[in-house]
Amino acid sequence: MRDFLPADKARRERVLAVIRDRYRAHGFDEIETPVMEEYARLHAGVGGDNEKLAYNVLRRGLSGEAIERIGRDTESAADNVAQLTDLGLRYDLTVPLSRFYASHRGELPGVFRSIQIAPVWRAERPQKGRYRQFMQCDIDIIGDASARAEAELAVATLDTIDALGLHGGTIRINDRRALDWMLGTFGFADHERPGVLITIDKLDKIGVEGVAAELRERGATPAAVDAFEAFLRRPQTREHVPYGGRQIRAALPEGAPDDVVAHLAAIGEAVGAARAAADVPLVFDPFLVRGMGYYTGTIFELAHPSVSYSLGGGGRYDGMIGRFLGQDVPAVGFSIGFERIVDLVTEDEDAAAPAVVLVHERDVPLPELAAHKARLVAGGARVRLETRTKNLKALLDRATADGYTSFATLAAGQEDLELKSLG
């Protein structure tokens, strides 16, 4: 949990304003959901490891005696928590969105494009870039099973980071259906695939040898591990090539599902046309996993050449809304990693509104002071009043740290102000 000083808060709000503006420009509409959801909904088995990190809220009205009785009567810690709690803080925005859509479907368009920008909570071990409370910036499309939905999300996301000055971003893309088919082709049994995916997700960190060794340690089917390792050592398997259907097939074992390849290729064609670029800013990665248990199809991660980690991600979760609605509805979403992106964005001082510290003598009459401030505000400036002190430099240094860019001094009866830079 963190506090934000005024300058930090202002910077975050400026970045959020750009994100909102670009999302809305692409036809997405903002909604708001409660910070808490029902315990059973947050622990429905779709949130992967994030469910283990959820903050749960004790049921109202429980006495100490009732808490002790529940502790005695339940067989496991998980059952104990389930009996003691009825609500929890949301750990992402996808589960709340699914509940929201199921509740309001009759009031929404057939294809609904949503924006959610709000804090979420996870019981993380705090470290740089990972916090217990953090902001998520999500866009989702519900009701469209076609490649158009993924293309719209990709284009809107790339446009947004461009608007933030982070040009050169790319999106790594894969499909959980292709991944599952590939594991079956190599010979991994259904029951061992979740563990295999956990290991595959480490490929960029531990390399081919490390992945093969860990799979053998896990006791995965030996012949399948051998086949997978041989495939990883093919030169073309990890080769970065221009995005398209032919390249997707070359990166997969022979016989890849035609519908999956066609879907991925169509996304690239649409994104390339929208970006009007010779190179489509997508990279097919057959080993991109993403750990959320609710992904059913396309998955993607946002990459930028300035950093080694991803700046966002998402995917298709066609099965989740059906858990609340009783009827499956196609859905796909993309989330920008705001806490990581805000640290990379550089300020455009020329584009920012002027911020003025008006330093006045103690004897300036209040009406004069109010009139001068009003004229500066009417001219588009942000204005802070400060009574002059003996140590003017310390006062101005504090204002500079708070994001102010210029100052003026005011004495009683003074008619004109001279703005001076704080730079």
N, C-alpha and C positions, 0 to 999 in steps of 0.2 A: 504494500500500500504506500502511496506517495502523495506528498503535498506538492503543489506547483506555485511558485512565486509569480507575481503579475506578468513579468516578461515571458516566462515559460508558458503560462496560460494563454497569453495573447498569441504567441507563436503557434501553439497547438490549434487555436481557433482559426487562425489564418489558413493553416493547412487543411483543416476540416472544411472550411468554406469553399476551397478549391475543389475538394473531393465531391462535396455535395453538388456544386455547380456543374461539374462534368457529368456526374451520374444522372442528374436531372436532364441535362442536354441530350442524353441518349434514351430518354423516355421512361426512366425509372421514377417511382413515386415513393416518398418516405413514409414509413409507418413507425409506430412505437409499441413495444410490448412491455409487460411488467418485469421487474428485475428478478422476481421469484416465480418459479413454476412448481407444480405438484411433484412431490418426491418420486412417485411412480413413473411420471413422464420423463424425468431427468435420468432415471435408472432403468430405462426400458431395454437396455442392451444395444443401443445404436450409437452411443457416444464413445466407444472404445475406452482407452485409458483415461479420458477426461472424466468419465463417470466416477472414477476413483478419486479424482481431485475436486469433486463438488463440495461446496460448503452447504451443509444441511441445517435446517432450522428446527429447533425443538418444538414439538406439538404444544399448542397453547393449553394451559390449565392442568398440566401434569404435576401431581404432587411428588414429593420425595419418595413416599411410600410406593406410588405407582411406578416410578422409575426403577426402584429396587426390585419390584415384582417382575417387571418386564425383563430385567437383567437376569433374574433367576429362571424365568420360564422359556427364554429363547435359547436355541441350541448353538447359534454362531453369532459372531460380531456383526455380520451383515444383517442378520435377522433382527438383532437388537437395535441397530440404527434404524431399520425400516419401521419398527414398532414405535420408536421414540420420536420420529420426525414425520412431518407431513408436507413440508415445503423445502425448497433449496434455492440458492442463488444460481442463476443460469451460468453455465460454463461455456456456452457459445450462443450464437443467435439463430442457428438452424433449427434446433428443436423448438424454440418458441415460435419461429415463423411457421413451422408445420402445424402447430396447434392453432395459431392465428388463422391460417388459411382454412383449416377444417371448421373453425368457428364462424368464419365470415364469408365462406365461398359464394353464397348467394348475392352478396353485395359487391363482389369483385368481378373484373372483366374475365373473359374466358382464358386469356393469357395474361397473367399478372406479373408485372415487373416491379419488384420492391427494392427499396433502400432501407437498410437498418444501420445506424451509426450510434453505438451505445457501449457502455462498459460491460464487461463480463468478469467473472471471478473463478479462479482455480487455485487450489492449495499447492502451488508450485514451490520449489526451492528457489527463492529469489536469486537472480543473477542478471548480468547485463542482457537486456533484450527480452527477459522473461520475468514477468511480474505477477503478483497475486490478483491485482486488479489492473485491467488494461482495456484499451479501446479497440473495438472491432468495427470495420467499415465494410459491410456486406452488400452485394447486389445479387438478387436471385430472380430467376424466371420460372414460374410455375404454370404448367398447362401446355408446354411445347416440348415434344419429344424429338424434334428435328435438330439438325446441326445448326440451324439458324440461332437457336438459343445460346449454344456455346460460343458461336461467332460473335453474337452481340455482347456477351460478357467479356470476351477477349478484347474486342475493339474498344469497349468502354474503359476497361482497365488500362490498356496501353495508352489511350488518350489521356487518362487521368494522370498517370505518372509523367507523361510528356508535359502536361500543364504545370506539374510541380517542378519542372526543370530536370527530371531524371530521364533524359533521352537515352535511347539505346537498349531499352528493356526487351526481354524476350520471354516467351511462355513455353515451358517444358510441358509436354502433353503426352498422355497415354490413355489407355482404356482398361478398366478392371476386367472386362470380358476378355480382352486380348491376353492380359496377364494370366488369368485363370486358365484360358485355353493353352497357353504356352506351358504352364506347369503340368497340365494334363498330358501334353505331348511328350514332355521329358519323363513322365512316369511317376510323378508325385501323387500319392493317394489324397483323397479329399480331406481326410482328417488331419493330415500333416501340413496342408497348405497355409493355414494361418501362421504357423511358426516359421515356415519357409519364407513367407513374405516379410516377416520381421527381420530375417537375416538379409534378404535381398535389399531391403531398404538401407543397409549399411554399405552397399557396394562402393559408393564413392569414397567412403572413409577407410575401409579395410581391404579393398581390392579383391581381385578374383581369388587369390590364394586364401585370403581371410574368410571370404564367403563360403568357399568349398569346405574349408576346415571346420567352420562353425556348423554347417549343415551336417557334416559327418558326426560331429559331437552331439548334435541334436538327435541322431539316430534316424535321419531321413533315409529313404530308400536308396541304397548304394548306387544302383544302376541309374537312377534318376539324377543323383548328384553328379555322377561321371558325365552323363549326357549334357547336363546344364553347364558344367565346367568347360567341356569341349566347345559348347556353343558360345560361351563368354569369350573364349580365346580366338574366335574367328575375327579376322581383321575388320570386317564390315559391321560386326555387331555393335561396337562402340564408336563407329565412325560418325562424325557430324557431317551431314549432307543436307542439301536443300530440301525443304519440306514438300511432301507430295505423296501420292498413293504408291508410286513405284519405290520410293525410298522407304516408306513404311513397310512394304512387303520385304524389302531387302534386309531390314533390321529384325525381322521375325523369322521363326522357323518356317519351312515350306508348308503351304496349305493354310495360311492364316484365314480366318473367317472373312468372307467378302463383305458382309454388311458392316462389320466393325471397321475394316479398312476404308470402305466407301464413306462412312460417317466421319472418320478422322480427316480424310482427304477433303471432304466438302467444307469442313471447318476452315482448313487452310486456304481454300480457294476464296471463301467469303472474306476472311481476314485480309488476305492479300489485296483483294479488290478494294476493300474499305480503306486500307492504308496507302493504296496507290504506290506500293514500293516494289522494287525488283525482287528483293528478298523478303519472303514471308517471315515475320518475327515469331515463328513457332519452331520448336525443336522436338521431334518425336523421340521420346526416351522410353524404350520398352520395359525398363526396370524402375520407372517411377511408381511408387507404391501408395503413398499417403495412408496414414494409419487409421483414419476414421472408419468405423465399422459400417456406416450407412452408405458408402459409395457403391454404386451399381454399374457405372459406365465410365464416361470420360472423366479423367482427373487431370489437374494441371497445377503448376507452380510458377510463380512470377520470379524471374531472375534479372539481375542487373550486373553489368561488368564491374561496377565499383566495389561489389561485396561478394563474398563467397557463399553466403546463406540466401535463402529464398526470402522474398518480400511479400509473399502472399500465396494463396492457393485456393483450391476448391474442387468441385466435381459434381457429378450427377448423382442424385439420391432419389431415384424414382420410387423406392419402396417405403419411404418414411411417412409421407402424408397419409398413406393408406392405414397406418397404425392408429391414426386418430379419426379418420373419415370413414374407414371401412371400405374404401374404394381407392385403388392406386391412381395417383396423378403424377405425371412426369414433372420433375423439378431438377434444377441445376443452379449452382451458386458459385460466386467468387468472392473471396475476402482479402482485402488489402491489409498487410501487416502494419498498421498505423504506427505503433511504437517504434518500429524499425525505420520506417520511411521518414518520420518527422525528424529524426536525427540526421538524415542525409540531405534534407531540403535546405538550400541556401536562400537567404533573404534577398529579395529584390527591393533595395531601399528606394529606388526611383519610383517604383509602383506603389509603395506604401504611402498612406496619408501622412502629412506632416504631423509630428508630435512635438508640442511646444511646452516648455516650462516657463510660466510667467512669474518671475521673481519680483516681488513688490516690497516696497518699504512699509514699515508698520503703520505709518500715518496716512497711507493712501485711503481716501474715503471709500466705503463699501460700494456706493453707486458707481464710482469711477472704475473700480476693480471689476465689478460685474459687467459694465459696458464694454471694457476692453476684452474681457474673456469672451463675451457673446459675439463680438466682431470676428475674433479668431475662429471660433467654432463655426460661425456662419460661412467662413471662407474655406471650410473643409478640414480644419486642423483638429487634432486631439489636444486638449489643453489641461495642464495641471497648475494649480495655484500653489506657490511656495512663498512664505515670508522670508525675507532676506536674513541670513545669519552671518556671523563674523567669518566663518569658514565657508565662503561661497564655493570654493573648489570641491569640498566634500559633498555639498548639496548637489552640485552639477554632476559629479561622478555617480552619485546614487541615481539621479535621473537618467543618465546614460545607460546604467545597468538595467534600468527598468524599461528601456526601449525608446526613450525620448531622443529626438535628433537635433533640436534647436532650442534656444532660450531667448528671452528678452527681459530686460529690467524695466521696472515701472516706479516712478516717483509721483508724489502727489501733484496734480495739475498737469502732468505730462500728457500731450495729445497724441504723439506718434510713437510707435514701437519700432525698434530695430531688431530684427531677428538675426541671431548669430548661431553658427553651427556648433554642435557639441562634438563633432568628429575630431 
